[in-house]
Amino acid sequence: MKRIAVLTSGGDSSGMNACVRAVVRKALSENMDVVGIEKGYQGLIDRQYQIMTSRSVSGILQRGGTVLHSARCKAMMEEAGQKLAAENLLGLGVEGLIVIGGEGSLKGALSLSQRGIPAIGIPASIDNDIAFTDMSLGVDTALNNIIYAVDCLRDTASSHSRAFVVECMGRNSGYLTITAAVACGAEFAIIPEDPFRIDEICECLKSRYREGRDNSLIMVAEGAAKAQEIADQIKDQIGFETRLMVLGHYQRGGSPSVFDRLLGARFGVKAVDGLLQGKGGCMVGLTSGGITYTPLEEVFQAGLRPIDAAILRLAKTLVI
């Protein structure tokens, strides 16, 4: 194998640059050329690319986001777009592709593998909802961002005797919300995977206030409920001043944590090794501390990664 390509697709996550760097440096050490596809699959279809060198990835390890940029690409959801993408790769002399991204991005990698382009997927999504990996790239940094913001909120909540409702990202996964709630000592975590009753939450908050605990923190996953409605109902039923904070895209940015830098490096090197070993059509993942390969077809057959039952039990034990 003489030439491979790498792209980052879908939502950005911290650690992508560390991963790109590892892919490029590992490939160069194996005497391979590396084509960096810009703006994800859209750039692949539009033939936007650069030849990557060691200098191309110098000084990017500590940067959030992705130096290759990213974009959504509706064309890759259709057969014509997939065909054009495969033709463009062949036209560039690319013999293997590494895709760094979430569920939709990995599906694109599978479609290209099925069209004769060996592709390895690297899971990068702060939702942490991809099967066959304990952690996706960017999750740890997002959690640290959430904790920092919530710790700051806790200071003002206690100063002004307020209830704060904090909305976290995660689509239909409550991983970020429940994990952050445990780590920052939130009173409640509302997630899609666990039914909740707002009346019960309000009764519990009233009881806390009667005991003299005059501030509270309620974490809400964006896929579980509308955070503004939760805040309004708490204010109406308790009468306490309630504030809403939507963390939004703040969670996805920032300098990657040590964990994500190391995970990106491990994923990147393992992905290049996979191409050299003929493991196209697979995803690398973190399993029990080791980096493994799983066929992409099995990843999608398994569906979304469920919330770990242990973290739910821990949350309930700590009265969240």
KOLGU-523139 format. One record per residue (C-alpha): residue number from 1; residue in three letters; x, y, z. Coordinates in nm, 2 decimals, padded with zeros to 4 digits. Example, Ala and Ser with C-alpha at 12.3 -4.5 7.8 and 13.67 -1.06 7.14 Angstrom:
<rs>
+-----+-----+--------+--------+--------+
|   k |   r |     px |     py |     pz |
+-----+-----+--------+--------+--------+
|   1 | ALA |  01.23 | -00.45 |  00.78 |
|   2 | SER |  01.37 | -00.11 |  00.71 |
+-----+-----+--------+--------+--------+
</rs>
This chain:
<rs>
+-----+-----+--------+--------+--------+
|   k |   r |     px |     py |     pz |
+-----+-----+--------+--------+--------+
|   1 | MET |  00.00 |  00.00 |  00.00 |
|   2 | LYS |  00.16 |  00.32 | -00.12 |
|   3 | ARG | -00.10 |  00.59 | -00.06 |
|   4 | ILE | -00.38 |  00.64 |  00.19 |
|   5 | ALA | -00.63 |  00.92 |  00.27 |
|   6 | VAL | -00.77 |  01.05 |  00.59 |
|   7 | LEU | -01.07 |  01.27 |  00.66 |
|   8 | THR | -01.27 |  01.40 |  00.95 |
|   9 | SER | -01.64 |  01.41 |  00.92 |
|  10 | GLY | -01.96 |  01.52 |  01.10 |
|  11 | GLY | -01.95 |  01.70 |  01.43 |
|  12 | ASP | -01.60 |  01.79 |  01.54 |
|  13 | SER | -01.46 |  01.66 |  01.87 |
|  14 | SER | -01.14 |  01.74 |  02.06 |
|  15 | GLY | -00.88 |  01.48 |  01.98 |
|  16 | MET | -00.94 |  01.47 |  01.61 |
|  17 | ASN | -00.62 |  01.66 |  01.54 |
|  18 | ALA | -00.42 |  01.42 |  01.76 |
|  19 | CYS | -00.57 |  01.13 |  01.56 |
|  20 | VAL | -00.49 |  01.29 |  01.22 |
|  21 | ARG | -00.13 |  01.36 |  01.34 |
|  22 | ALA | -00.09 |  00.99 |  01.44 |
|  23 | VAL | -00.23 |  00.87 |  01.11 |
|  24 | VAL |  00.01 |  01.09 |  00.91 |
|  25 | ARG |  00.32 |  01.02 |  01.11 |
|  26 | LYS |  00.25 |  00.64 |  01.12 |
|  27 | ALA |  00.19 |  00.63 |  00.75 |
|  28 | LEU |  00.50 |  00.83 |  00.67 |
|  29 | SER |  00.70 |  00.59 |  00.89 |
|  30 | GLU |  00.57 |  00.31 |  00.66 |
|  31 | ASN |  00.68 |  00.50 |  00.35 |
|  32 | MET |  00.33 |  00.58 |  00.24 |
|  33 | ASP |  00.19 |  00.90 |  00.10 |
|  34 | VAL | -00.10 |  01.06 |  00.29 |
|  35 | VAL | -00.38 |  01.26 |  00.13 |
|  36 | GLY | -00.57 |  01.48 |  00.37 |
|  37 | ILE | -00.93 |  01.53 |  00.25 |
|  38 | GLU | -01.07 |  01.86 |  00.35 |
|  39 | LYS | -01.42 |  01.93 |  00.48 |
|  40 | GLY | -01.51 |  01.56 |  00.52 |
|  41 | TYR | -01.71 |  01.37 |  00.25 |
|  42 | GLN | -01.81 |  01.70 |  00.09 |
|  43 | GLY | -01.45 |  01.77 |  00.03 |
|  44 | LEU | -01.40 |  01.42 | -00.11 |
|  45 | ILE | -01.68 |  01.47 | -00.36 |
|  46 | ASP | -01.56 |  01.82 | -00.45 |
|  47 | ARG | -01.19 |  01.70 | -00.47 |
|  48 | GLN | -01.06 |  01.93 | -00.20 |
|  49 | TYR | -00.74 |  01.78 | -00.06 |
|  50 | GLN | -00.38 |  01.83 |  00.04 |
|  51 | ILE | -00.08 |  01.61 |  00.05 |
|  52 | MET |  00.01 |  01.57 |  00.41 |
|  53 | THR |  00.37 |  01.59 |  00.54 |
|  54 | SER |  00.52 |  01.57 |  00.89 |
|  55 | ARG |  00.52 |  01.95 |  00.88 |
|  56 | SER |  00.14 |  01.95 |  00.80 |
|  57 | VAL |  00.07 |  01.80 |  01.14 |
|  58 | SER |  00.33 |  01.99 |  01.34 |
|  59 | GLY |  00.18 |  02.19 |  01.64 |
|  60 | ILE | -00.17 |  02.06 |  01.61 |
|  61 | LEU | -00.17 |  01.81 |  01.90 |
|  62 | GLN | -00.31 |  02.06 |  02.15 |
|  63 | ARG | -00.57 |  02.22 |  01.93 |
|  64 | GLY | -00.94 |  02.14 |  01.95 |
|  65 | GLY | -01.16 |  02.09 |  01.64 |
|  66 | THR | -01.00 |  01.96 |  01.32 |
|  67 | VAL | -00.74 |  02.11 |  01.09 |
|  68 | LEU | -00.89 |  01.92 |  00.80 |
|  69 | HIS | -01.22 |  02.08 |  00.87 |
|  70 | SER | -01.55 |  01.90 |  00.87 |
|  71 | ALA | -01.89 |  01.93 |  00.70 |
|  72 | ARG | -02.22 |  01.75 |  00.67 |
|  73 | CYS | -02.27 |  01.58 |  00.33 |
|  74 | LYS | -02.62 |  01.48 |  00.22 |
|  75 | ALA | -02.47 |  01.34 | -00.11 |
|  76 | MET | -02.30 |  01.06 |  00.08 |
|  77 | MET | -02.64 |  00.93 |  00.18 |
|  78 | GLU | -02.72 |  00.85 | -00.18 |
|  79 | GLU | -02.57 |  00.59 | -00.41 |
|  80 | ALA | -02.46 |  00.85 | -00.67 |
|  81 | GLY | -02.26 |  01.04 | -00.41 |
|  82 | GLN | -02.10 |  00.73 | -00.28 |
|  83 | LYS | -02.00 |  00.62 | -00.63 |
|  84 | LEU | -01.84 |  00.96 | -00.70 |
|  85 | ALA | -01.65 |  00.96 | -00.38 |
|  86 | ALA | -01.51 |  00.62 | -00.46 |
|  87 | GLU | -01.41 |  00.73 | -00.81 |
|  88 | ASN | -01.24 |  01.04 | -00.68 |
|  89 | LEU | -01.03 |  00.83 | -00.43 |
|  90 | LEU | -00.93 |  00.59 | -00.71 |
|  91 | GLY | -00.84 |  00.90 | -00.92 |
|  92 | LEU | -00.61 |  01.02 | -00.65 |
|  93 | GLY | -00.44 |  00.68 | -00.64 |
|  94 | VAL | -00.57 |  00.62 | -00.29 |
|  95 | GLU | -00.55 |  00.25 | -00.18 |
|  96 | GLY | -00.70 |  00.29 |  00.17 |
|  97 | LEU | -00.91 |  00.54 |  00.37 |
|  98 | ILE | -00.93 |  00.64 |  00.73 |
|  99 | VAL | -01.25 |  00.81 |  00.85 |
| 100 | ILE | -01.27 |  00.99 |  01.18 |
| 101 | GLY | -01.62 |  01.07 |  01.29 |
| 102 | GLY | -01.95 |  00.96 |  01.43 |
| 103 | GLU | -02.22 |  00.71 |  01.33 |
| 104 | GLY | -02.31 |  00.88 |  00.99 |
| 105 | SER | -01.94 |  00.91 |  00.90 |
| 106 | LEU | -01.87 |  00.55 |  00.98 |
| 107 | LYS | -02.16 |  00.45 |  00.76 |
| 108 | GLY | -01.99 |  00.64 |  00.48 |
| 109 | ALA | -01.67 |  00.44 |  00.55 |
| 110 | LEU | -01.87 |  00.11 |  00.52 |
| 111 | SER | -02.02 |  00.22 |  00.19 |
| 112 | LEU | -01.68 |  00.30 |  00.04 |
| 113 | SER | -01.54 | -00.03 |  00.16 |
| 114 | GLN | -01.82 | -00.21 | -00.01 |
| 115 | ARG | -01.72 | -00.02 | -00.33 |
| 116 | GLY | -01.37 | -00.15 | -00.32 |
| 117 | ILE | -01.20 |  00.12 | -00.11 |
| 118 | PRO | -01.06 | -00.04 |  00.20 |
| 119 | ALA | -01.17 |  00.19 |  00.49 |
| 120 | ILE | -01.11 |  00.20 |  00.86 |
| 121 | GLY | -01.34 |  00.39 |  01.09 |
| 122 | ILE | -01.23 |  00.58 |  01.40 |
| 123 | PRO | -01.52 |  00.66 |  01.64 |
| 124 | ALA | -01.52 |  01.03 |  01.73 |
| 125 | SER | -01.84 |  01.16 |  01.89 |
| 126 | ILE | -01.90 |  01.32 |  02.22 |
| 127 | ASP | -02.24 |  01.14 |  02.24 |
| 128 | ASN | -02.04 |  00.82 |  02.32 |
| 129 | ASP | -02.32 |  00.62 |  02.15 |
| 130 | ILE | -02.12 |  00.41 |  01.91 |
| 131 | ALA | -02.11 |  00.03 |  01.98 |
| 132 | PHE | -01.80 | -00.17 |  02.03 |
| 133 | THR | -01.59 |  00.10 |  02.19 |
| 134 | ASP | -01.59 |  00.19 |  02.56 |
| 135 | MET | -01.51 |  00.55 |  02.47 |
| 136 | SER | -01.53 |  00.76 |  02.15 |
| 137 | LEU | -01.28 |  01.03 |  02.07 |
| 138 | GLY | -01.37 |  01.36 |  02.23 |
| 139 | VAL | -01.59 |  01.23 |  02.51 |
| 140 | ASP | -01.35 |  01.29 |  02.79 |
| 141 | THR | -01.27 |  01.64 |  02.69 |
| 142 | ALA | -01.64 |  01.72 |  02.66 |
| 143 | LEU | -01.70 |  01.59 |  03.01 |
| 144 | ASN | -01.42 |  01.80 |  03.15 |
| 145 | ASN | -01.57 |  02.11 |  02.98 |
| 146 | ILE | -01.91 |  02.03 |  03.13 |
| 147 | ILE | -01.76 |  01.98 |  03.48 |
| 148 | TYR | -01.57 |  02.31 |  03.47 |
| 149 | ALA | -01.89 |  02.50 |  03.36 |
| 150 | VAL | -02.11 |  02.33 |  03.62 |
| 151 | ASP | -01.86 |  02.39 |  03.90 |
| 152 | CYS | -01.87 |  02.76 |  03.82 |
| 153 | LEU | -02.25 |  02.75 |  03.82 |
| 154 | ARG | -02.25 |  02.58 |  04.16 |
| 155 | ASP | -02.07 |  02.88 |  04.31 |
| 156 | THR | -02.34 |  03.13 |  04.19 |
| 157 | ALA | -02.62 |  02.88 |  04.27 |
| 158 | SER | -02.52 |  02.86 |  04.63 |
| 159 | SER | -02.46 |  03.24 |  04.65 |
| 160 | HIS | -02.81 |  03.33 |  04.53 |
| 161 | SER | -03.01 |  03.03 |  04.64 |
| 162 | ARG | -03.11 |  02.93 |  04.29 |
| 163 | ALA | -03.20 |  02.61 |  04.11 |
| 164 | PHE | -03.00 |  02.57 |  03.79 |
| 165 | VAL | -03.11 |  02.35 |  03.50 |
| 166 | VAL | -02.82 |  02.26 |  03.27 |
| 167 | GLU | -02.88 |  02.12 |  02.92 |
| 168 | CYS | -02.61 |  01.89 |  02.79 |
| 169 | MET | -02.55 |  01.76 |  02.43 |
| 170 | GLY | -02.59 |  01.39 |  02.34 |
| 171 | ARG | -02.88 |  01.36 |  02.10 |
| 172 | ASN | -03.06 |  01.05 |  02.22 |
| 173 | SER | -02.78 |  00.94 |  02.45 |
| 174 | GLY | -02.77 |  01.05 |  02.82 |
| 175 | TYR | -02.40 |  00.94 |  02.87 |
| 176 | LEU | -02.26 |  01.29 |  02.90 |
| 177 | THR | -02.54 |  01.40 |  03.13 |
| 178 | ILE | -02.54 |  01.11 |  03.37 |
| 179 | THR | -02.16 |  01.09 |  03.39 |
| 180 | ALA | -02.13 |  01.46 |  03.45 |
| 181 | ALA | -02.41 |  01.46 |  03.71 |
| 182 | VAL | -02.23 |  01.20 |  03.91 |
| 183 | ALA | -01.89 |  01.38 |  03.88 |
| 184 | CYS | -02.03 |  01.72 |  03.98 |
| 185 | GLY | -02.28 |  01.61 |  04.25 |
| 186 | ALA | -02.60 |  01.72 |  04.07 |
| 187 | GLU | -02.92 |  01.66 |  04.24 |
| 188 | PHE | -03.09 |  01.51 |  03.94 |
| 189 | ALA | -03.00 |  01.38 |  03.59 |
| 190 | ILE | -03.28 |  01.36 |  03.33 |
| 191 | ILE | -03.18 |  01.13 |  03.04 |
| 192 | PRO | -03.36 |  00.95 |  02.76 |
| 193 | GLU | -03.28 |  00.60 |  02.89 |
| 194 | ASP | -03.44 |  00.64 |  03.23 |
| 195 | PRO | -03.81 |  00.76 |  03.27 |
| 196 | PHE | -03.87 |  01.06 |  03.50 |
| 197 | ARG | -04.16 |  01.24 |  03.66 |
| 198 | ILE | -04.12 |  01.61 |  03.71 |
| 199 | ASP | -04.37 |  01.60 |  04.00 |
| 200 | GLU | -04.14 |  01.37 |  04.19 |
| 201 | ILE | -03.84 |  01.58 |  04.12 |
| 202 | CYS | -04.02 |  01.89 |  04.24 |
| 203 | GLU | -04.13 |  01.72 |  04.56 |
| 204 | CYS | -03.78 |  01.61 |  04.63 |
| 205 | LEU | -03.65 |  01.96 |  04.57 |
| 206 | LYS | -03.91 |  02.10 |  04.81 |
| 207 | SER | -03.80 |  01.86 |  05.08 |
| 208 | ARG | -03.44 |  01.97 |  05.02 |
| 209 | TYR | -03.53 |  02.33 |  05.06 |
| 210 | ARG | -03.72 |  02.26 |  05.39 |
| 211 | GLU | -03.40 |  02.10 |  05.52 |
| 212 | GLY | -03.21 |  02.42 |  05.45 |
| 213 | ARG | -03.05 |  02.32 |  05.12 |
| 214 | ASP | -03.14 |  02.62 |  04.92 |
| 215 | ASN | -02.98 |  02.55 |  04.58 |
| 216 | SER | -03.00 |  02.27 |  04.33 |
| 217 | LEU | -02.85 |  02.15 |  04.01 |
| 218 | ILE | -03.06 |  01.95 |  03.75 |
| 219 | MET | -02.88 |  01.81 |  03.45 |
| 220 | VAL | -03.09 |  01.75 |  03.14 |
| 221 | ALA | -02.99 |  01.56 |  02.82 |
| 222 | GLU | -03.11 |  01.74 |  02.51 |
| 223 | GLY | -03.28 |  01.42 |  02.38 |
| 224 | ALA | -03.48 |  01.36 |  02.71 |
| 225 | ALA | -03.68 |  01.68 |  02.75 |
| 226 | LYS | -03.69 |  02.05 |  02.67 |
| 227 | ALA | -03.47 |  02.21 |  02.94 |
| 228 | GLN | -03.67 |  02.54 |  02.93 |
| 229 | GLU | -03.99 |  02.35 |  03.01 |
| 230 | ILE | -03.82 |  02.17 |  03.30 |
| 231 | ALA | -03.69 |  02.50 |  03.44 |
| 232 | ASP | -04.04 |  02.66 |  03.40 |
| 233 | GLN | -04.21 |  02.37 |  03.58 |
| 234 | ILE | -03.97 |  02.37 |  03.86 |
| 235 | LYS | -04.01 |  02.74 |  03.91 |
| 236 | ASP | -04.39 |  02.71 |  03.90 |
| 237 | GLN | -04.41 |  02.42 |  04.15 |
| 238 | ILE | -04.14 |  02.53 |  04.39 |
| 239 | GLY | -04.15 |  02.90 |  04.36 |
| 240 | PHE | -03.77 |  02.92 |  04.37 |
| 241 | GLU | -03.57 |  03.13 |  04.13 |
| 242 | THR | -03.46 |  02.90 |  03.85 |
| 243 | ARG | -03.20 |  02.96 |  03.58 |
| 244 | LEU | -03.14 |  02.77 |  03.26 |
| 245 | MET | -02.79 |  02.72 |  03.10 |
| 246 | VAL | -02.76 |  02.55 |  02.76 |
| 247 | LEU | -02.40 |  02.45 |  02.72 |
| 248 | GLY | -02.43 |  02.38 |  02.35 |
| 249 | HIS | -02.13 |  02.36 |  02.13 |
| 250 | TYR | -01.90 |  02.48 |  02.41 |
| 251 | GLN | -01.89 |  02.11 |  02.51 |
| 252 | ARG | -01.73 |  02.01 |  02.18 |
| 253 | GLY | -01.43 |  02.25 |  02.17 |
| 254 | GLY | -01.12 |  02.33 |  02.36 |
| 255 | SER | -00.78 |  02.17 |  02.40 |
| 256 | PRO | -00.81 |  01.79 |  02.42 |
| 257 | SER | -00.75 |  01.62 |  02.75 |
| 258 | VAL | -00.46 |  01.39 |  02.80 |
| 259 | PHE | -00.69 |  01.09 |  02.77 |
| 260 | ASP | -00.82 |  01.21 |  02.43 |
| 261 | ARG | -00.47 |  01.29 |  02.30 |
| 262 | LEU | -00.35 |  00.95 |  02.39 |
| 263 | LEU | -00.67 |  00.78 |  02.26 |
| 264 | GLY | -00.64 |  00.97 |  01.93 |
| 265 | ALA | -00.28 |  00.86 |  01.89 |
| 266 | ARG | -00.36 |  00.50 |  01.97 |
| 267 | PHE | -00.66 |  00.50 |  01.73 |
| 268 | GLY | -00.47 |  00.66 |  01.45 |
| 269 | VAL | -00.17 |  00.42 |  01.46 |
| 270 | LYS | -00.41 |  00.12 |  01.49 |
| 271 | ALA | -00.61 |  00.23 |  01.19 |
| 272 | VAL | -00.30 |  00.25 |  00.97 |
| 273 | ASP | -00.19 | -00.09 |  01.09 |
| 274 | GLY | -00.54 | -00.22 |  01.01 |
| 275 | LEU | -00.51 | -00.10 |  00.65 |
| 276 | LEU | -00.17 | -00.26 |  00.61 |
| 277 | GLN | -00.31 | -00.59 |  00.75 |
| 278 | GLY | -00.60 | -00.59 |  00.51 |
| 279 | LYS | -00.87 | -00.51 |  00.77 |
| 280 | GLY | -01.07 | -00.27 |  00.56 |
| 281 | GLY | -01.44 | -00.24 |  00.65 |
| 282 | CYS | -01.36 | -00.23 |  01.02 |
| 283 | MET | -01.37 |  00.02 |  01.31 |
| 284 | VAL | -01.11 |  00.05 |  01.58 |
| 285 | GLY | -01.24 |  00.08 |  01.93 |
| 286 | LEU | -01.13 |  00.09 |  02.29 |
| 287 | THR | -01.23 | -00.23 |  02.47 |
| 288 | SER | -01.11 | -00.31 |  02.83 |
| 289 | GLY | -00.81 | -00.09 |  02.78 |
| 290 | GLY | -00.70 | -00.24 |  02.45 |
| 291 | ILE | -00.76 | -00.12 |  02.09 |
| 292 | THR | -00.96 | -00.37 |  01.89 |
| 293 | TYR | -01.11 | -00.41 |  01.54 |
| 294 | THR | -01.48 | -00.47 |  01.48 |
| 295 | PRO | -01.64 | -00.51 |  01.13 |
| 296 | LEU | -01.84 | -00.20 |  01.06 |
| 297 | GLU | -02.14 | -00.41 |  00.96 |
| 298 | GLU | -02.14 | -00.56 |  01.32 |
| 299 | VAL | -02.12 | -00.21 |  01.47 |
| 300 | PHE | -02.44 | -00.10 |  01.29 |
| 301 | GLN | -02.62 | -00.42 |  01.35 |
| 302 | ALA | -02.56 | -00.37 |  01.72 |
| 303 | GLY | -02.74 | -00.03 |  01.72 |
| 304 | LEU | -02.65 |  00.25 |  01.95 |
| 305 | ARG | -02.43 |  00.18 |  02.25 |
| 306 | PRO | -02.65 |  00.17 |  02.56 |
| 307 | ILE | -02.59 |  00.35 |  02.89 |
| 308 | ASP | -02.37 |  00.14 |  03.12 |
| 309 | ALA | -02.60 | -00.01 |  03.39 |
| 310 | ALA | -02.32 |  00.05 |  03.64 |
| 311 | ILE | -02.32 |  00.43 |  03.60 |
| 312 | LEU | -02.70 |  00.43 |  03.64 |
| 313 | ARG | -02.68 |  00.23 |  03.96 |
| 314 | LEU | -02.41 |  00.47 |  04.08 |
| 315 | ALA | -02.63 |  00.77 |  04.01 |
| 316 | LYS | -02.93 |  00.63 |  04.19 |
| 317 | THR | -02.71 |  00.53 |  04.49 |
| 318 | LEU | -02.59 |  00.89 |  04.51 |
| 319 | VAL | -02.95 |  01.01 |  04.50 |
| 320 | ILE | -02.95 |  01.16 |  04.16 |
+-----+-----+--------+--------+--------+
</rs>
